[in-house]
């Protein structure tokens, strides 16, 4: 075929050198070949009566799952954004908008996203040392995106931080966060107050109108001597089991750490940590929008529960993991390893800080360094206090480490 086309080209272009005719001939041959592909020959098959000519069978269009998934996910995300916009507009008008909770299939779909794998990948990326010339542009973009105040950092020079992990865990100047000495409980971290108040009916509010089970969050009681509360009685509620002194109430406070906040957390009061319980789990986002959408979000996610005693009885601090926050570090707990590749659903592991050599546990002073997140997340305080304990907070307010949460 190519040869015949080439000869035709030679007949129509006499007087042109062969080296000049050859590219044009090749183009003509290629064009002829492509036209033959566009018009495949008719197929013929025989029957007893006659020959039948059929048009060539064209391959049916295959469904492509990736574009469909992207389109479906994009449409759903757009719908969710529209719902949030409507809620904000109604709230501006002073109307109380009841939360619209996610269905079981929506939660299951969200859990199917490999957030734990992505968080481990993010953690490894954070450990990669950046070239000296790249540090300022990368950190400046993060500072601009999340509104980080580098004037509070102990080291303001961006070239000092070798990788993103060091930048996230940056220390503050000593005078940047003065610890309030007038009130018994201070904020353990920077963040936003999502909810606070008394714990009633064994349910705790993660945001207004959306609750989670106190027992599911802290885990079941075990009659062990090293736990900071006595063994459960058959007919007592979980809430009453945590209240060790007559006349006391159980209180809670939820603080959300945004990505631009200071990532370390500190001791909120003078207390003794006697026990740690680690729940492996999902790493869904814990931003306020998700907290309004998914019931018992904090019970689904990986978390580290520290329990102990303070001067008024039971006290606990829980660090809740989130997307890209698979790494939760407690400075005095070297045996803690979070976001492991494999875990059993619904499992947890306990560790006691009470030993024969140390029968009390780990003493913590108010404001002392306690741990850190890899990126923003959530701190939940659940503690026992007298009935006249008062929070000095407003829901939704911004707070900084060292500022008062409440006192007697």
Beta strands, then each sheet from edge to edge (+ up, - down):
strand 1: 43-46
strand 2: 51-54
strand 3: 185-186
strand 4: 191-198
strand 5: 203-207
strand 6: 210-213
strand 7: 248-256
strand 8: 264-266
strand 9: 271-279
strand 10: 303-310
strand 11: 313-320
strand 12: 328-330
strand 13: 349-352
strand 14: 362-364
strand 15: 369-373
strand 16: 378-386
strand 17: 390-391
strand 18: 398-399
strand 19: 404-407
sheet 1: 1+ 2-
sheet 2: 3+ 19- 17+
sheet 3: 13+ 9- 10+ 11- 16+ 7- 4+ 18-
sheet 4: 5+ 6-
sheet 5: 8+ 15- 12+
sheet 6: 13+ 9- 14+
end
